[in-house]
């Protein structure tokens, strides 16, 4: 299973570990937007799932319109809003069904206790 992020006309794979999003040039995903903090958010890929965390940004992060207040599990096709920028999270590849797959694809974004 692979995870990708779509931003505008670009798509790129998310590697294992943490991908930082922000205005700073040391972020793996750099967004040129005055509403984006230097270190705004982080995506963490491990064990077949991806979690999104707001890194204490001034303007926050939303997933499908809901504000992220604790790290959340992402599901295929959700829209991540950071400043005025929109990114789409994608799960790619043939994934055999099973508990880990279901957890990775489940819509847990609205349940902060998972």
N, C-alpha and C positions, 0 to 999 in steps of 0.2 A: 504494500500500500504506500502510495506517495501522497504528499500534501503539497498544494500549490497555493500561491497568492496571485490574484489578478488585480492589476492596477492600471487603469486606462486600457491601452492596447497591449500591455505587457503581461506576461505570466512568468513566474519563476518558482522553482522548487524550494521548499522549506527543508533545510538540512536538520539532522538530529541536533538537539541542543536548543539554544536560545537565539532568536533573531530579534534584534532591537529595531524599533521604528521611531523616527523622530526627525528633527531638523539638523541635528549634528552630523557632521561628516563621518563620525566614527560609528554611526548606526548602519546596519546592513540594508535597511530600507529608509532612504532619505526622502522626506517630503518637504518641498519648498512652499510652505504655507505659514503665514504669521500666526495662525491659530494653533499651530502644532508646537509643542514643547520640544526642547533639544533632545530629551530622552522621554518620549511620550508613552510608549507601550512596548510590551514584549510578547512574542509568541514562543512557547516552549513545546518542542516536539520530543516525545518519548513514548516508548511502548505502545505504538499504534494510535496515539491520540495527540491532539494539539490543544493547549490552553492559552488563553489570552489574558494578560494582566495590564491594567493601567498602572503606570509607574509614578503616580502622584501628579499627573499633568494638571495644568490649570483649567483646560477646557473639556477634559474627560474624553472617554471613548464610548461609543454605542455599538451594539450588535443588533441589527434589525430594529433599530429605534429604541432599544432598551439600554440604559446606562450601565456600564460595567463598574461594579463596586468591589467585587472580589474576583479572583481569577476564575474564568469559566471555560468549560469544554466547548469547543467549536464543532459545528456540524456542517456538512456539505452545503454550499450555496449561500451561507449567511453573508450579509453585508456588514462590513466594519467601517464605521465613520470615525475619522480622526481629523479634527479641524473641518475644513470643507472638502477633504479628500474622501473618496469612497474606494474600498478594496473589497474583493470577494474571495472568500476562502473556499478551496476546492479539494475534494478527496478524489484521487485519480487511481485507476487500475482495477483489475479484477480482484475483488476481496472476498475470500471465502466467508460464509456466514459463521457467526460464533459470538460469544459474549463480548470479546474485545472489540470486534467489528461493530456490534450493535451499540456498545458504549461510545465508540468514536463517532458513529453516525447519528446517535440519539440527539434530540434537541434538548440539551441540558442547559442551554444558555440562560434560561429564565429561572433556574433553580440554583441559588447561591450556596446551597448546602451540599452539593455533590462535589 
